[in-house]
Amino acid sequence: MGPRPLPLRVAVPLAVAAGLALLVAFPPYGVWPGAVVGVALLAAAVHRRRLRAGAGLGFLAGVALFAPLLAWTNLHTGYLPWVLLSLLQAGYLALLGAAAAYGSPLVDRWRWSWPVVTGLLWVGQEALRSRTPFGGFPWGRLAFSQDESPALRLAAVGGAPLVTFAVAVAGGLLVTAAWRPWRGAGRVWAVAPAVGVVAVFAVGLLMPVGVAGGSGRGVTVAVVQGNVPRLGLDFNAQRRAVLDNHVRATLDLAAQVAAGSRPQPDLVVWPENASDIDPLRDPVAGESISRAADAVRAPILVGALLLGPGEHVRNAGILWRPGAGPDLEQLYVKRHPVPFAEYVPLRGVARMVSKQVDRIRNDFVAGDRVGVVDAGPAVLGDVICFEVAYDGLVRDTVTGGAQLLVVQTNNATFDVAEARQQLAMVRLRAVEHGRASLMASTVGVSGFVTPDGRVSDATGFNTRAVVLRELRLGDGRTLATRVGVWPEVVLAGLAVAAVAASVVVRRRRLPG
């Protein structure tokens, strides 16, 4: 290839192929090398193009990725929210494509920098997408596609940003090896980057994980997946039935424990929305939960909808103790409600786009306390549903003393693909913080994750299930927990520096 970009007739299908390659890296497909290939294809498509063309190709890749990846958002709300969300997320890949195209003179000038610049730009794009607008939407980060990859182990060192960086660097190495010819270069320029790809993942294989430290004390935890009468947005119209399902499943577990067929749990976890009747205000709901806790002789972490303050509602996890009832000192309120799903920002403007927003009659309000719940047998780090995608919300629980990570979620309005994508995030968090973890869902997928990222007792979808496992508590901190947001800050800062360096190179008109 000469100094010109790829012909547009090649670059366009290449960009679409990039998005599709990225897509298959995520659950339910789980072909994790696809992320490396997708990064490489997009880098090749936008290389040496003008800014507008780079943005357009990045947008095409983004649509090919996010439209099918987020298809679960249109199952019960119509096409408009899905289309708008997919286009918004694709817009961030448009920014990435434009930045990569703009940086072409830089990587042409210093050939070795192409993989590094690629990695930096991906981290910068994800950092921006995870925070804007309205708190961001981190779904589809490269790191979340690597739950079966050796690169997952890098999360223990630098969290999700480092995993993304490693995958994107590998993609940059791949395109460096494939982009031919390099002026004055021999075979080494094709071989060395290919070796580098292998080295990136070999480092992950050699990385020790699950060594955050701790007493090694075990607790037996039961996850109750009570199921719902029917999937869809109207699942909560059957809220009494949903609560009864979880009560009955827990009573059945208590009977099995009494019969000696199942071990006595130290703790029981119910999912998000297990009680959409406020059990602190409705005496019948409260008595039902107390009956379940008393029968199973263990505290229950109950996912509940709480009324107030005023016309608002709260999405909460409440610790319900046998013989004592709700422990209001151990109550976590979701800190990051989902915009346009749990509350409607700019409601007047949003209503002009779609009257579907009026289905959310009462906005959820955010909690102001970290999700650290002292259950007695263990200190839990509780996050609710999509909160598992946000680095800081999970880390705060660990630095606050959590020995076990708990994700309470409700997938009744989505499908099994969304549930498995969420479980992949739980796996990354377990490795990142060296903590045994679990996901409790109303309909599935529920399951346990070891600190090295292995899943056990995963349940089916749209079914009732109760799973138990002894989990080892962790008290130490991984390097990722200690350094927190700094790897992302440094890498995103270097991404800005790379763009600035591209400006300098362009102004000096150095030859490519």
MIRO-621681 format. One line per 3 residues: their letters; for each residue x negated, y negated, z of C-alpha. Coordinates in pm, 1 decimal. Layout:
% MIRO-621681
a = X:Y:Z | ...
This chain:
% MIRO-621681
mgp = 0.0:0.0:0.0 | -120.0:-347.8:-81.2 | -70.1:-671.6:111.1
rpl = 297.3:-683.8:20.0 | 577.1:-536.3:231.9 | 758.5:-221.7:135.2
plr = 1011.6:-273.6:-145.2 | 1350.4:-369.8:-4.7 | 1507.2:-62.7:-164.4
vav = 1277.7:141.5:58.8 | 1284.9:-79.2:369.3 | 1666.0:-84.3:403.0
pla = 1715.3:294.1:419.7 | 1403.0:310.0:636.0 | 1561.9:73.9:889.5
vaa = 1884.0:275.7:895.0 | 1679.7:594.5:935.9 | 1495.7:426.5:1224.1
gla = 1822.8:366.8:1408.5 | 1939.4:722.0:1348.7 | 1605.2:865.4:1462.5
llv = 1634.6:660.8:1783.0 | 1991.8:783.2:1827.2 | 1907.4:1153.1:1822.6
afp = 1648.4:1097.9:2095.4 | 1930.9:1029.3:2343.8 | 2174.7:1276.5:2496.3
pyg = 2378.5:1460.6:2388.9 | 2123.7:1531.0:2111.1 | 1810.7:1503.4:2324.1
vwp = 1548.9:1522.7:2045.4 | 1311.7:1293.3:2233.1 | 1038.1:1267.1:1962.4
gav = 1301.3:1085.4:1755.3 | 1230.8:774.2:1961.6 | 868.3:771.8:1846.5
vgv = 968.6:825.3:1484.4 | 1237.1:554.8:1505.2 | 993.3:298.6:1641.0
all = 745.6:382.4:1364.5 | 1007.4:360.6:1086.6 | 1132.4:22.1:1202.7
aaa = 776.2:-110.8:1235.1 | 704.6:-2.6:878.4 | 1028.5:-148.9:744.6
vhr = 970.6:-499.5:886.1 | 593.9:-520.3:838.9 | 483.8:-822.3:629.6
rrl = 840.1:-937.0:574.7 | 977.9:-1285.7:621.8 | 1144.9:-1370.5:951.7
rag = 1500.7:-1346.8:820.0 | 1438.9:-1015.4:646.6 | 1277.5:-872.1:959.6
agl = 1580.5:-976.3:1163.4 | 1818.7:-824.6:909.9 | 1635.7:-492.8:904.3
gfl = 1619.3:-486.5:1282.6 | 1992.2:-551.4:1295.7 | 2058.7:-261.2:1056.4
agv = 1853.9:-30.4:1278.9 | 2042.4:-160.2:1581.5 | 2383.7:-91.9:1430.6
alf = 2274.8:259.0:1326.3 | 2161.9:320.5:1684.9 | 2419.7:149.5:1902.6
apl = 2742.1:206.2:1708.3 | 2730.3:586.0:1754.1 | 2544.9:572.0:2088.5
law = 2821.9:358.7:2241.6 | 3110.8:528.3:2060.9 | 3247.3:640.4:2399.0
tnl = 3348.2:278.0:2466.4 | 3624.6:295.6:2203.1 | 3795.9:612.0:2327.0
htg = 4070.9:435.4:2520.5 | 4032.0:61.1:2455.9 | 4047.1:41.4:2076.8
ylp = 3775.2:-47.9:1831.5 | 3719.1:-415.3:1908.0 | 3523.3:-383.1:2237.7
wvl = 3307.5:-110.0:2085.1 | 3236.5:-314.9:1772.2 | 3154.6:-630.7:1966.1
lsl = 2928.7:-451.9:2214.6 | 2746.9:-259.9:1939.3 | 2689.6:-576.2:1736.3
lqa = 2566.5:-763.9:2042.2 | 2315.2:-491.4:2126.0 | 2205.9:-469.4:1762.8
gyl = 2132.9:-840.9:1780.8 | 1848.4:-772.8:2021.8 | 1690.5:-532.6:1772.7
all = 1728.3:-811.4:1517.6 | 1514.5:-1029.9:1745.1 | 1266.4:-743.7:1774.5
gaa = 1253.6:-701.8:1396.1 | 1198.0:-1073.6:1347.2 | 919.6:-1081.9:1608.5
aay = 748.6:-777.5:1457.6 | 769.3:-926.4:1109.6 | 631.8:-1256.5:1234.0
gsp = 341.9:-1075.2:1401.4 | 237.2:-896.7:1081.6 | -62.4:-1126.8:1012.5
lvd = -186.9:-1059.6:1365.2 | -180.3:-681.0:1330.6 | -320.1:-703.1:977.5
rwr = -609.0:-910.3:1110.6 | -680.0:-673.3:1402.8 | -562.0:-332.0:1296.9
wsw = -611.4:-174.1:1637.6 | -351.8:-411.4:1785.3 | -51.0:-276.8:1594.4
pvv = 41.7:-2.2:1846.6 | -12.3:-235.8:2142.8 | 189.0:-520.2:1991.9
tgl = 467.5:-276.6:1902.9 | 480.5:-151.4:2260.6 | 480.7:-503.2:2403.4
lwv = 760.4:-624.7:2177.5 | 983.0:-329.0:2268.0 | 936.2:-393.6:2640.4
gqe = 1007.5:-763.2:2589.4 | 1323.8:-688.8:2391.8 | 1450.7:-448.8:2657.3
alr = 1370.3:-691.5:2939.2 | 1580.0:-956.3:2766.2 | 1862.8:-717.9:2678.6
srt = 1878.1:-587.1:3035.7 | 1945.3:-936.0:3171.9 | 2148.6:-1127.9:2915.7
pfg = 2430.7:-1210.8:2882.0 | 2625.5:-1173.7:3208.2 | 2354.3:-965.8:3370.6
gfp = 2266.7:-760.9:3062.3 | 2338.0:-408.4:2941.0 | 2031.2:-178.0:2959.4
wgr = 2196.3:119.9:2787.6 | 1983.3:265.4:2510.0 | 1639.8:175.2:2650.0
laf = 1367.3:394.9:2502.8 | 1282.7:520.1:2851.6 | 1630.4:669.4:2891.7
sqd = 1574.3:893.0:2588.3 | 1276.0:1066.8:2745.4 | 1439.7:1282.0:3014.0
esp = 1293.4:1598.5:2856.6 | 965.5:1436.8:2748.6 | 624.8:1442.3:2916.8
alr = 644.5:1062.0:2907.5 | 911.4:1078.7:3180.0 | 633.5:1134.1:3433.0
laa = 494.6:788.3:3362.4 | 799.6:648.7:3541.1 | 630.8:731.3:3872.3
vgg = 355.4:481.9:3784.2 | 535.8:193.1:3615.1 | 905.3:276.6:3600.2
apl = 1121.3:255.5:3290.0 | 918.9:-31.5:3132.8 | 601.6:178.5:3128.0
vtf = 785.6:474.4:2973.3 | 927.2:247.7:2704.0 | 582.9:99.0:2642.9
ava = 424.8:443.2:2605.1 | 690.5:562.5:2359.1 | 668.4:243.2:2153.4
vag = 286.0:257.0:2151.5 | 312.6:613.3:2022.2 | 544.3:488.7:1747.4
gll = 297.9:212.2:1668.9 | 16.7:465.9:1646.0 | 227.5:675.1:1410.0
vta = 289.3:387.8:1170.4 | -76.6:287.8:1195.1 | -173.0:636.4:1081.6
awr = 81.1:639.3:797.6 | 30.1:286.0:662.0 | -215.5:323.6:373.1
pwr = -464.7:209.0:270.3 | -656.8:16.4:532.4 | -916.8:-204.9:372.2
gag = -1262.2:-62.4:426.2 | -1131.2:218.5:642.0 | -1203.3:583.4:607.7
rvw = -1011.3:885.0:726.0 | -1069.1:785.6:1086.2 | -789.6:527.5:1058.8
ava = -543.4:801.3:974.5 | -674.4:1058.6:1221.4 | -749.0:845.7:1528.0
pav = -395.5:702.9:1568.9 | -244.1:1048.1:1524.7 | -469.7:1174.1:1803.1
gvv = -357.6:875.3:2007.5 | 7.3:983.6:1981.6 | -82.9:1321.7:2128.6
avf = -289.7:1152.2:2399.8 | 1.4:932.9:2513.0 | 214.0:1234.9:2594.4
avg = -77.9:1441.6:2722.1 | -130.9:1177.8:2991.3 | 229.2:1231.3:3095.1
llm = 178.6:1605.4:3121.5 | -119.4:1554.9:3351.8 | 60.9:1302.9:3572.4
pvg = 158.9:1445.1:3914.3 | 520.1:1372.2:4007.1 | 745.9:1435.7:4301.3
vag = 470.2:1339.3:4545.2 | 613.5:1026.9:4706.9 | 575.0:1195.5:5043.2
gsg = 814.1:1263.4:5325.3 | 889.3:1485.3:5617.1 | 996.7:1771.7:5394.3
rgv = 1313.3:1798.7:5603.5 | 1601.2:1940.7:5407.0 | 1969.5:1850.9:5406.8
tva = 2250.7:2047.5:5248.0 | 2463.4:1822.9:5031.1 | 2795.2:1904.7:4865.4
vvq = 2916.5:1713.9:4560.2 | 3292.1:1725.6:4507.0 | 3414.2:1674.3:4151.3
gnv = 3790.0:1671.1:4199.2 | 3884.8:1594.8:3836.0 | 4178.9:1380.0:3722.3
prl = 4522.2:1472.4:3584.2 | 4432.3:1328.2:3244.1 | 4146.1:1135.6:3090.6
gld = 4184.1:775.5:2981.7 | 4239.1:428.5:3120.4 | 4561.2:537.6:3288.6
fna = 4381.5:792.7:3507.5 | 4425.1:551.7:3798.2 | 4801.0:549.6:3745.3
qrr = 4767.5:896.8:3894.2 | 4558.4:769.4:4183.1 | 4744.2:969.5:4447.8
avl = 4683.3:1285.6:4246.7 | 4313.8:1198.5:4203.9 | 4273.0:1149.2:4578.6
dnh = 4464.0:1469.4:4649.6 | 4237.8:1658.4:4407.4 | 3930.3:1555.1:4603.4
vra = 4094.7:1626.6:4938.3 | 4205.5:1974.0:4826.4 | 3865.4:2057.9:4679.9
tld = 3701.3:1957.1:5008.8 | 3951.9:2158.6:5212.6 | 3881.0:2459.7:4990.4
laa = 3509.5:2410.5:5055.2 | 3576.7:2395.7:5430.5 | 3767.2:2723.8:5409.6
qva = 3477.9:2886.2:5221.3 | 3233.0:2757.6:5482.2 | 3449.2:2898.1:5760.7
ags = 3459.4:3231.6:5579.7 | 3081.4:3233.8:5549.9 | 3077.4:3238.0:5169.1
rpq = 2918.1:2892.7:5140.7 | 2670.0:2713.3:5366.7 | 2772.9:2435.5:5601.6
pdl = 2701.0:2101.2:5432.1 | 2535.9:1820.5:5624.8 | 2689.0:1564.8:5389.8
vvw = 2964.9:1554.1:5127.2 | 2968.1:1308.0:4836.6 | 3281.6:1208.2:4650.6
pen = 3254.4:1012.2:4324.8 | 3348.2:657.9:4233.1 | 3727.2:607.2:4222.5
asd = 3794.8:921.7:4423.0 | 4041.0:704.1:4617.3 | 4184.5:417.7:4414.9
idp = 4430.9:375.6:4698.6 | 4259.8:153.0:4955.5 | 4211.7:398.1:5245.2
lrd = 4142.5:113.1:5486.2 | 4491.9:-26.5:5426.9 | 4695.9:278.0:5333.0
pva = 4735.5:503.3:5640.3 | 4837.4:808.6:5437.2 | 4523.8:787.2:5221.5
ges = 4306.7:732.1:5528.3 | 4461.4:1028.1:5710.6 | 4405.8:1251.5:5406.5
isr = 4035.5:1166.4:5393.2 | 4001.9:1212.0:5771.0 | 4163.4:1554.5:5742.0
aad = 3908.9:1653.9:5476.7 | 3613.3:1521.5:5679.6 | 3732.5:1693.5:5997.6
avr = 3785.3:2022.7:5815.9 | 3444.8:2027.3:5647.8 | 3275.6:1897.1:5965.9
api = 3049.3:1658.5:5773.0 | 3052.7:1290.9:5681.0 | 3193.4:1212.2:5336.7
lvg = 3066.4:930.5:5117.9 | 3393.8:823.4:4956.6 | 3413.4:622.2:4636.0
all = 3707.0:388.9:4691.1 | 3879.7:81.1:4557.7 | 3923.8:-181.8:4830.5
lgp = 4169.2:-469.5:4812.4 | 4051.1:-824.4:4878.7 | 3926.1:-1076.0:4935.6
geh = 4236.8:-1256.1:4812.7 | 4351.5:-1129.2:4472.6 | 4017.8:-962.4:4406.4
vrn = 3916.0:-598.7:4452.6 | 3592.4:-422.6:4540.3 | 3432.9:-102.1:4413.0
agi = 3283.4:62.6:4720.3 | 3123.9:364.2:4878.4 | 3247.8:418.8:5236.4
lwr = 3102.0:663.7:5484.9 | 3385.6:858.6:5645.7 | 3278.1:1044.5:5960.4
pga = 3452.4:1353.5:6100.5 | 3644.5:1271.1:6414.7 | 3577.5:899.1:6378.3
gpd = 3703.4:789.0:6036.0 | 3552.7:507.9:5827.0 | 3221.1:362.7:5940.1
leq = 3243.9:3.8:5820.1 | 2880.2:-55.0:5909.8 | 2790.8:197.2:5637.4
lyv = 2988.1:53.6:5347.3 | 2836.7:-34.3:5010.8 | 3015.6:-264.6:4764.3
krh = 2900.1:-247.7:4402.8 | 2658.9:-533.7:4340.7 | 2682.1:-542.3:3961.5
pvp = 3043.2:-518.6:3839.9 | 3066.8:-458.8:3466.0 | 3172.7:-767.4:3265.9
fae = 3489.1:-720.0:3058.0 | 3549.7:-386.7:3230.8 | 3564.8:-476.6:3600.7
yvp = 3587.7:-852.1:3570.3 | 3643.4:-1093.6:3282.8 | 3405.3:-1387.0:3245.8
lrg = 3542.9:-1679.7:3046.0 | 3885.9:-1515.8:3057.5 | 4055.1:-1785.9:2847.8
var = 3804.2:-1748.9:2566.5 | 3801.6:-1369.2:2593.6 | 4181.8:-1358.5:2564.9
mvs = 4160.9:-1534.6:2229.2 | 3940.6:-1249.7:2107.0 | 4152.1:-968.0:2252.1
kqv = 4450.3:-950.6:2483.2 | 4306.2:-621.7:2613.6 | 4126.9:-828.7:2877.8
dri = 4462.2:-873.4:3054.9 | 4449.6:-505.3:3149.3 | 4203.8:-623.4:3414.9
rnd = 4453.0:-806.6:3634.4 | 4230.3:-838.6:3940.9 | 3862.5:-917.6:3897.5
fva = 3615.0:-710.4:4094.3 | 3381.8:-907.3:4318.5 | 3018.5:-818.4:4373.6
gdr = 2879.3:-700.1:4704.6 | 2586.5:-876.5:4866.6 | 2423.7:-585.5:5049.7
vgv = 2175.7:-331.0:4916.3 | 2323.4:18.4:4886.6 | 2148.1:172.0:5186.8
vda = 2386.7:398.7:5376.8 | 2275.3:575.5:5695.8 | 2482.8:891.9:5687.2
gpa = 2311.6:1045.1:5990.2 | 2156.0:1352.6:5830.9 | 1998.3:1129.4:5563.8
vlg = 1962.5:767.2:5461.3 | 2123.2:733.2:5119.5 | 2041.4:496.7:4836.7
dvi = 2384.9:446.7:4683.0 | 2443.1:290.5:4340.3 | 2773.1:301.7:4157.2
cfe = 2816.4:404.4:3793.4 | 2630.4:178.3:3545.1 | 2416.3:35.4:3826.0
vay = 2179.9:329.1:3777.9 | 2062.6:161.3:3454.1 | 1930.5:-146.0:3639.9
dgl = 1578.8:-106.7:3775.8 | 1604.2:-348.5:4066.7 | 1933.6:-218.7:4206.1
vrd = 1791.9:131.7:4247.5 | 1451.7:20.6:4374.4 | 1610.7:-199.8:4639.8
tvt = 1765.3:105.6:4803.3 | 1430.5:285.8:4822.1 | 1241.9:-10.8:4964.6
gga = 1534.7:-43.1:5205.7 | 1467.4:304.9:5342.8 | 1668.2:544.4:5124.4
qll = 1553.3:906.4:5148.2 | 1796.0:1038.9:4887.3 | 1939.5:868.5:4577.2
vvq = 2313.6:894.6:4513.9 | 2494.1:784.2:4198.0 | 2873.0:772.4:4237.8
tnn = 3041.2:747.2:3899.9 | 3371.7:787.8:3722.4 | 3353.1:911.6:3363.9
atf = 3726.8:967.1:3319.6 | 3749.9:677.9:3073.3 | 3456.3:801.6:2864.4
dva = 3329.7:1136.5:2739.5 | 3062.3:1396.9:2801.2 | 2806.1:1211.0:2586.4
ear = 2825.6:906.2:2814.9 | 2800.7:1129.6:3122.1 | 2488.5:1302.0:2993.6
qql = 2329.3:969.5:2901.2 | 2391.7:859.0:3258.1 | 2241.9:1178.9:3398.7
amv = 1926.4:1110.8:3194.8 | 1895.7:779.9:3380.8 | 1930.4:960.3:3714.0
rlr = 1644.8:1188.3:3612.1 | 1421.9:890.3:3539.6 | 1510.0:728.8:3874.2
ave = 1428.7:1049.5:4062.1 | 1080.5:1057.5:3908.4 | 1032.1:682.6:3934.1
hgr = 1084.3:679.4:4310.7 | 991.8:1035.9:4404.5 | 1336.0:1101.4:4548.8
asl = 1575.5:1391.2:4522.0 | 1885.9:1252.7:4355.0 | 2240.7:1345.4:4269.5
mas = 2522.1:1226.7:4047.4 | 2882.0:1270.3:4162.2 | 3148.0:1220.6:3894.4
tvg = 3525.6:1248.8:3904.9 | 3531.5:1462.2:3589.4 | 3165.1:1548.6:3522.2
vsg = 2883.4:1565.5:3469.1 | 2779.1:1602.6:3834.6 | 2456.9:1761.9:3954.2
fvt = 2133.4:1743.5:4148.1 | 1790.4:1623.5:4032.4 | 1456.0:1705.6:4192.6
pdg = 1184.4:1438.5:4233.0 | 1009.1:1578.9:3925.6 | 1319.0:1528.9:3711.7
rvs = 1461.9:1880.7:3693.6 | 1842.6:1915.7:3692.4 | 2025.1:2188.2:3880.6
dat = 2390.2:2284.3:3932.6 | 2511.4:2055.1:3655.3 | 2888.8:2080.4:3622.5
gfn = 3105.9:2094.3:3315.4 | 3316.0:1805.9:3186.9 | 3685.3:1754.8:3265.1
tra = 3694.1:2029.3:3524.2 | 3708.8:2065.4:3901.2 | 3388.1:2177.0:4070.2
vvl = 3212.6:2173.5:4406.3 | 2835.3:2223.4:4407.3 | 2601.7:2251.1:4704.3
rel = 2224.7:2235.8:4731.2 | 1959.6:2180.6:4994.5 | 1760.5:1869.3:4908.1
rlg = 1428.9:1756.4:5052.3 | 1422.9:1404.5:5186.6 | 1154.7:1158.6:5079.5
dgr = 1005.8:879.4:5286.6 | 698.0:773.3:5089.5 | 672.0:540.4:4793.2
tla = 546.1:602.5:4443.8 | 324.0:348.8:4271.5 | 626.2:244.4:4064.6
trv = 824.0:171.0:4380.5 | 536.9:-31.9:4522.1 | 470.5:-246.2:4215.4
gvw = 837.3:-299.3:4133.0 | 907.3:-539.6:3849.1 | 543.0:-633.4:3787.5
pev = 470.6:-387.6:3502.4 | 766.8:-531.5:3312.0 | 664.3:-889.3:3393.5
vla = 309.8:-829.6:3271.4 | 411.3:-642.2:2955.7 | 685.7:-889.9:2866.0
gla = 444.0:-1176.4:2929.7 | 191.9:-1016.7:2696.8 | 468.4:-981.8:2435.9
vaa = 517.3:-1358.5:2449.9 | 139.9:-1399.2:2424.3 | 135.4:-1175.8:2115.2
vaa = 398.4:-1394.3:1947.2 | 197.0:-1703.9:2041.4 | -117.2:-1545.0:1897.0
svv = 75.3:-1479.4:1576.0 | 152.6:-1850.7:1554.7 | -219.6:-1928.4:1581.4
vrr = -313.1:-1670.4:1319.8 | -51.6:-1802.7:1079.2 | -164.8:-2161.7:1122.1
rrl = -524.9:-2072.3:1057.7 | -414.7:-1872.3:752.5 | -657.1:-1594.5:821.3
pg = -662.2:-1325.7:553.8 | -466.1:-1007.6:626.3
